[in-house]
Amino acid sequence: MPELLAIEEPAPSRPRPSLHAFLSLGFRPLYIAGTAWAVIAVAIWIFTPALIGAPLSGVAWHAHEMLWGFIATIAVAFLLTASANWTGINPLHGTGLGVLCLLWLAARLAYLFGGTGGFWLAAACESAFFLGAALALLRVMHKAHSRRNYGIPWLILGLGAANLLYLQAALRGDYAALIQRFDLGLLCMAVIALLIARRVIPFFAMRAVTGLKIPMLTRSGHAQMVLGVLAIAAALAGLPLAAAAALAAAGLIGLFQVWAWRPLAVRANPLLWILYLGYTALSLGLLAAAAYLGGLESGPLARPATYVHVIAMGGFSVLIIGMITRTALGHLGRPLRVDRSMTWSYGLMIAAVVLRLAALWPASVSQALLHAAAACWIACLALYLWRFVPMLIRPRPDAAPPPQAPRGQAPVTMVRGSAQEPRP
């Protein structure tokens, strides 16, 4: 009896890296760029600070690159991606997104190696980066009549304006103005982080936990936005007590929101509890800043570095590692589950925060704690890059293949870059 011919289906092949996919949405190149730079910049600052050239040097370079080079970059990446969901229009893709990324890269390199001429080149490129992102967001918000999001592009412009003021103070060597203008950028970023996190945390939680019903707290979110703007205005006007009162109120609202979102209901889901933890730390950081500005500082609160690191590391950075994993998985069409590498990255980021805050206490082990914090930070974000870069440079697994042209004809080129992603 003749043998039957066994026919096996070929295993699905892994999509190849694609420049078209890579530049299809803002989160793909900018998550990679911002995260990689956070690894490099901290390694330079802690282990090889001699590489940092004037005029933006020392702690001024470190503070600038962490806030505007890393944290603000990830915020821009998220907003360029989320706005495609909110409006149904992709604000920036293809060549335009590529140019934005090149401006960002030129700024990073020119600040580090360019001297005075490079400083001005970097300032121009970075300003163009924030301006280009803000205009792209403003265009789609206006086109889609998304009135509830009209303030977002102006917050990005505020970040860019605070950056220019900071750079001006750095060039003059005015340390007092440098601290004030860094705080201004920190407050602009805090308002953006509160706005984003207050929207997405309850949405993500209710989608992930069966039967969970929690409030979106829109009114308290609006109050936070008003208080944040008032704090910025008071800081600009030289009214520290008014700024402290506004920050304290915003921080207390944040803690109330976390409690209202039922944190114990998400304790088994790392993709959620990491966001709750970051939002809690951000709220506590605003309270620490209020205490400092209000003259109530004592012990470690007597140093501005304390509230800066609680907000920037405990708040922004913990939120970032949670957001860049959760949103990347969602927009790449992957299951919303953490694997061992993601869990390790969360633990390493938390360890970096704890060690960095511990290093602020004057002690013989402060330097060792600082180095340990840097090592955990680098390991956390390097682990993220190892896990996610192969996905970020490839098409989604469920992406439709490009249409095949009839024999003898050139293939059709898709010029539209609209992202078909799940909408919140």
CORWO-V998331 format. One record per backbone hydrogen bond with DSSP energy under -1.0 kcal/mol. CO is the residue of the C=O (numbers start at 1). NH is the residue of the N-H. Records with the same first field share a line. If there is no record, write none. Layout:
CO: NH / NH
This chain:
18: 22
19: 23
21: 24
23: 94
25: 28
26: 30
27: 31
28: 32
29: 33
30: 34
31: 35
32: 36
33: 37
34: 38
35: 39
36: 40
37: 41
38: 42
39: 43
40: 44
41: 45
42: 46
43: 47
44: 48
48: 51
49: 52
55: 57
57: 60
58: 62
59: 63
60: 64
61: 65
62: 66
63: 67
64: 68 / 69
66: 71
67: 72
70: 74
71: 75
72: 76
73: 77
74: 78
75: 79
76: 80
77: 81
78: 82
79: 83
82: 86
83: 87
84: 88
94: 98
95: 99
96: 100
97: 101
98: 102
99: 103
100: 104
101: 105
102: 106
103: 107
104: 108
105: 109
106: 110
107: 111
108: 112
109: 113
110: 114
112: 53
114: 118
115: 119
116: 120
117: 121
118: 122
119: 123
120: 124
121: 125
122: 126
123: 127
124: 128
125: 129
126: 130
127: 131
128: 132
129: 133
130: 134
131: 135
132: 136
133: 137
134: 138
135: 139
136: 140
137: 141
138: 142
139: 143
140: 144
141: 146
145: 147
146: 149
147: 150
149: 152
151: 155
152: 156
153: 157
154: 158
155: 159
156: 160
157: 161
158: 162
159: 163
160: 164
161: 165
162: 166
163: 167
164: 168
165: 169
166: 170
167: 171
168: 172
169: 173 / 174
173: 175
174: 178
175: 179
176: 180
177: 181
178: 182
179: 183
180: 184
181: 185
182: 186
183: 187
184: 188
185: 189
186: 190
187: 191
188: 192
189: 193
190: 194
191: 195
192: 196
193: 197
194: 198
195: 199
196: 200
197: 201
200: 204
201: 205
202: 206
203: 207
204: 208
205: 209
209: 212
217: 221
218: 222
219: 223
220: 224
221: 225
222: 226
223: 227
224: 228
225: 229
226: 230
227: 231
228: 232
229: 233
230: 234
231: 235
232: 236
233: 237
234: 239
235: 238
239: 243
240: 244
241: 245
242: 246
243: 247
244: 248
245: 249
246: 250
247: 251
248: 252
249: 253
250: 254
251: 255
252: 256
253: 257
254: 258
255: 259
256: 260
257: 261
259: 262
262: 265
263: 266
266: 269
269: 272 / 273
270: 274
272: 276
273: 277
274: 278
275: 279
276: 280
277: 281
278: 282
279: 283
280: 284
281: 285
282: 286
283: 287
284: 288
285: 289
286: 290
287: 291
288: 292
289: 293
290: 294
291: 296
292: 295
298: 301
299: 302
300: 303
303: 306
304: 308
305: 309
306: 310
307: 311
308: 312
309: 313 / 314
310: 315
311: 316
312: 317
313: 318
315: 319
316: 320
317: 321
318: 322
319: 323
320: 324
322: 326
323: 327
325: 329
326: 330
327: 331
328: 332
329: 334
330: 333
335: 337
339: 343
340: 344
341: 345
342: 346
343: 347
344: 348
345: 349
346: 350
347: 351
348: 352
349: 353
350: 354
351: 355
352: 356
353: 357
354: 358
355: 359
357: 360
358: 361
363: 366
365: 369
366: 370
367: 371
368: 372
369: 373
370: 374
371: 375
372: 376
373: 377
374: 378
375: 379
376: 380
377: 381
378: 382
379: 383
380: 384
381: 385
382: 386
383: 387
384: 388
385: 389
388: 392
389: 393
391: 394
393: 18
396: 399
406: 409
419: 421
